[in-house]
Amino acid sequence: SKSTVYKVCRVMLSTRKTRCFSYFASPDSAKNEMLLQLRVFYTNRLSGLFAFLKKMAKPVALSPELSLQALFRLKAAHRLACSILCFTSPSPFNCSFQAMEREVIAAFGKGEPDEIMSSAFKLKVTREDIHTLKNLRWLNDEVINFYMNLLVERNKKEGYPAVHAFSTFFYPKLISGGYKAVRRWTRAVDLFKLDLILVPVHLRVHWALVVIDVRKKTIKYFDSMGQKGNKICETLFQYLQEESREKRNLDLTFSEWTLHSMESHEIPQQLNGSDCGVFMCKYADYISRDKPITFTQNHMPYFRKKMVWEIIHQQLL
């Protein structure tokens, strides 16, 4: 019915991010025109939009967040949503949610533990590594480092902040050997020309994240269990100080910088003992898009499956 279509379209247009419309099943040259037509039809007359959707050769694609969380909450629109929408990714092809689900199940299935599931960024992720993304398992270094590189790769596109992500092995090396031990880690990058620097931190049995915002001169510690990271922030400021002296022959002024451990009420918190790695990765994802961190513990099973697909296909949804 037209009322059902209206409900669906209201969800589709409820965000200001036109990226949420993702890619249509059409040639690149036609995507902008189709999006424009869709918006015009919706604005001018509902009947026009309904006719437009009916004529589409393939489904219109929304972002994963909308299709899974917002859209399907509209029970009245559920059947129509299944027929005109699909869970897709920013790629030249569309893929149904069911097909993606089958890929994730296969990745979680039996196989040789050392089978390489994805290889890029001079990193390899095996089936055993992928299995750390199963519910209630702790993420390992390989999964986190691969995901961080996916964030960096995505942010090379226009419209995203310039980001550098350190390896999970960076902070332990800095602590154990001081600046000299990590001086060459940035030989190919100028940290002070970037917008954001992500530093994953492993605290024995817990993952946390430090975000250095070069634009705002802030160093913030994000911990999904509400722990303080003031000393970690200070250590990383001292690293930046050494880096600035070494690479730019300039001293940083401490009073110009803000160091802050995020409070438990400021960021989402985990409600179990196993999702810290996923929380850390998603903190990095949202922050690297300059978006508010709005997810909750309830999103973790979905995020885990989503990360499996993203790692295997080497692209973020």
N, C-alpha and C positions, 0 to 999 in steps of 0.2 A: 504494500500500500504506500501511497505518497507520504502518509504520516510516519511510516517506518523509515522511509528514505530520508525524511527530514531529520529524524533522530540520528541516523548514521552520519549525515553530513554535518550536523551540529558538532559532533565529536571530531569529525575530520577538520573542521575549521576552528576548533576551540583553542588551538595553539597558534602562536604567531610565527612559529618556525615552519616556513614553507618546506624545509627539508623533511618534515614529517610526512609529506606526500611521497617522498622517496622517488623511485624511478617508475615510470609507466612502462608497460610492455609495448614500447614503440621505439623507432630510431631516435638517436640522441637529438637530432635536429628538430624533432617534433615535440619533445617533452615540454619545453616551456610553453609552446602554443597550446598543448593539451591542458596544462595546468591553468593557463589563463582562461581557456574555454570553460573549464570546470568551475572556476571561481565566478566567472560572469554568469553562467547558467544558474548557479546557486543564488547569486545576489538578485538577479532579475526575476526569475520565475522557477518555482520548484518543478513544474512540469517539464521545463526545458532540461533541467538537470537529470530528471528521471529518464527522459528520452536519450540523453547523451550516454548515461551509464548503460542503458539497454543496448546501445549500438557498439559499445566497446568490444573489440575482438578478444581482448584478454582482460583479466581483473585489474582494477586499480589497486596500487600497493601503498600501504601505510607503513609508518615506522613500527618496530616491534612493540614499543611501549603502548602505542595507541591500540594496536590490533589485539594485544593480549590482555591489557589491563583496563583500558577505558571502554573500548568498543564492546567487548563481550559482557560487560556489566549491564548493558542495555538488553535485557532478556527479550524484549519485544522485537529487537532488531537482529537477534542472533542468527536466524535462518538466512536472512538477506545478507548479513555480514559474511557468512560462510561462502556465499555464492559470488559476491562482488569484490571481496577483499582477500588479500593474501599476506602472509608473513614473509617479508622480503628483505633483501640487502642491497646496498648501493653497488650493483654490478650489472653487466649487460644482460643478465637473464633474471627471470622471476622464478621463485621456488616456493612451493606450498609449505605451510607449516608442518604438515604431515610428513613431507619428504625430509625436511630438516630434522624432525624428531627421529625419523628412522636412521639418519646419519649419526645422530648423537647416541642412539641405542647401540648401533654397530660399533662405535668407538669405545663404548663402555663394555662391549662384549668380550668374549674369550679371544685370545690371540697371543702371539709371542710378545712378552713384556717389552723386549727391546725393538719391536717393530717401529720404524720411524713414521709417525703420523703427519708431521709437518716439519719443513726445513726452510729457514730463512734467517736473515740477519746474522749469519754465521752461527746460528743456534739450531738445535734439533730437539724436537719433542716426541717422545716415544709413547707407545700405548700405556706403559706404566705411569708415565707422567700425566697423561690425559685422565687416568683413573683417579688422580688426586682431586679431580673436579666432581667426582661423585658426591652425593649429599653426605655431609658430616665428616668429610675427610679434609685433612690439612693440605693446602696448596704447597707445592715445592718450588724451588728456585727456578727450575726450567720453565714451568708454566708462567710464573710471574714475570720473568725476564722477557719471555716471548710476547706476553700481553703488553708489557710496557713499550716494547718496540713497535707493536701495532699502533699504540697511541701516538708515538712519535711520527710514524709514517703517515697516519691520518692527518696529523696537524701540519703536515707540509703543504696541505691544500690551502687555497685562499680562504680567508675568513676565520681561520683558527689561530690561536696564540702559538708562537714559536716555542717549542718544548724540547727539552733534553731530559732523558730519563737515565739515571745511573743504574748500573747492575746491582742486584742484591748483594754482590760481593764487595761493593765499593765501601760501604760504611764499616764493615769489620776490618777491612784493610786499612782504612783511615785511622781507626781506633788503635790498631796494633802497631802500625808503622809510622803514623804521623803523615804530614803533608808530602814528605819526600816519597813515601810509598805509593802515592796516587798522583803524583805530579804529572805523569805522562798520560793519565787517563783522559785528559782533555786536549791532547795535542792537535786534534782535528776539529775542535769546536771552541768558540769564544762564548763562554757562559754569560758574559755581560752584554751580549748582543741579543740574547734570548728574552722571552717573556716569563717562562716558567721553567723551573728545574725540579724534577721529581726524584726523591731519594727514598727508596724502599728500605725499611729498617727491620731486621729480624732480632727479636729479643728472646732468644732461646726457644720458647714455645709460643711465640706471639709475633704477628706482623703488624707494623705500623707504617705510617707514611709521613715524610716531611716534604712540604711544598715551599720552595723558595720562589717568591714572586719578585722578579727583578724590577718590574715596572713600579710596584708599590713599595718596594724595599721592605718586604715582610718575610719572615721565616715562621711557618706554622706547622705544628705537630698534630697529626690526625690519628687518633687511637680509638678503635671501636669498643674498647673496654674502659674508656675514660681515664686512662693512666696519664700522668704528666710526663712531658718530654722536654722540660726546660734545659737540662744539661745537653741533650742531643741537639737542640736548636743552637745552643752556645757553641758546641763543637763544630757545627756546620757553618756558623758565622765565622769562626776562626779559620776554617778551611777557605771560605770565600775571601777572607782578608789576605791569606797567604797566596791564593790564586791571583788576586788583584795585584799584589806586589810583584809576583813573578811574571805575569803576562802583560800588565799595563803600567807597572812601576808607580802605582797609585795606592794610597791607603783609603780604606773605607772608614767612614765616620759612624761609630757605633750608635750615637744618639739619633742618627737619621733612620735607623732600622728598628722595626718592631718584631720582637720574638714572642711567640704566643703558643701555648698548648691549648688546643680547642677543648672546651668544656663538654661534658656529656650531653648537656641540653642544646649544644650548638650543632652537633652532627649526629647522624644515625648511629645507634649502638647495637651491637650484636647481643642476642639473647641465648647464645649457647657457647660452647668452647671450641668450635671448629670452623667458624666462618670468617675469622679475622683476615685471612688472605683475600677472600672475595671482597670483603668490605674495603680493604686497602686498594685493590684494583679498581673498584667502582668509585672510590673517592677520587682516584687519579683520573678516571674517565670523565666524571662530571666537572671536575676542576679544570681539566685541560680543554673543556669546551666553554669555560666561563659560565657554567650553569649552576643554579642552586642544587645542593645535594638533598634530593627529595625521596630517595628510596628508603626502604625499611627492611627489617629482618625477613619479612614475608616474601621479598623479592629474590632471596638467595637461591632457592632451587631453580628459578627461571634464569637468573644470571649465570649460574654454573653451566646449564645446558647451552646458553647463548655463547659463553666463552669457549666451549668445546667446538662449536661450529665455526666461530671466528678464528680460532687457532688453526683448525684444519684447513680452512679456506684462505687464511692469511689476510683477512679483511674484517673490519669492524662493521657491524650492522648499524 
